[in-house]
Amino acid sequence: MSISVIIHTYNSEKYLNECLESVKSADEIIICDMHSSDKTIEIAKNHGCKIIYHENVGFADPARNFAISHATSDWVFVVDSDEIIPEELWKYLREYITQEDPAEGVFIPRKNILSGKILWSWYPNRIQRFWKKGCVYWHPKVHEVPDTKGRVHYIDSKKHELAMIHYNYDNIESFIARTNKYTSLEVKKMLERGIKFSLLRLIFRPFGEFIKKYFLKKGYQDGMHGFIYSIFTAIYKFIAIAKLWEYEYQQKNKKV
């Protein structure tokens, strides 16, 4: 059984070399690039990757199905350019697909590194990234869970050595920079789901997010990192809902 790794890139030079080194045992590596202007393509060529291009739409999800369609292996493994795949996980997946009748999709735990520290309060952050070819459909919306045709398997999160490593946010500046883009995308999702603005949602949704991250998920065990990023996730929710209010306000005034 063979495995194709698919990596979506746009100006991804910072961690790409380390990422590619971690997946070099794949049978095929496909880089789906959104017309980078840095050294992304040079790095990919140095690693012998197959390179395809997709229109730059601001985030990777709309290009997922396009890239997967170019895979030639029996299984596909979607990896972000700021993620590292441990050798132990590779061994696990290789053994898994040789089992009799394995599930068609696999959820993998992930360690998120924020400002130089793994936030265990964000663990296991299971994500579905590994499938039998032809058994996945990826929705072209940000942060959506892809659909799997068939069964799914969950890797035991207690086996920390099997978790992907994700350089999530290098610093507070990068969190703030990405917040503006992704909260705007969250507004589109809320509109599509028929979610309306309310003052209660603006007040209690961010507060609930902080309670979940800091207390229920034990963010306090991550020290100041846990406190700051619990606050930031609450701010993220507040901004998204505030943008929903702004959109509804502007639409209402257009009709006046």
Buried (B, 14 or more C-beta within 10 A) or exposed (E): EEBBBBBBBBBBBBBBBBBBEBBEEBBBBBBBBBEBEBBBBEBBEEBEBBBBBBEEEBBBBBBBBBBBEBBEBBBBBBBBBBBBBBEEBBEBBEEBBEEEEBBBBBBBBBBBBBBEBBBBBBBBBBBBBBBBBBBBEBBEBBEEEBEBEEEBBBBEBEEBEBBBBBBBBBEEEBBEEBBEEBBBBBBBBBEEEEBEBEEEBBEEBBEBBBBBBBEEBEBEEBEEBBBBBBBBBBBBBBBBBBBBBEBBEEEEEEEE
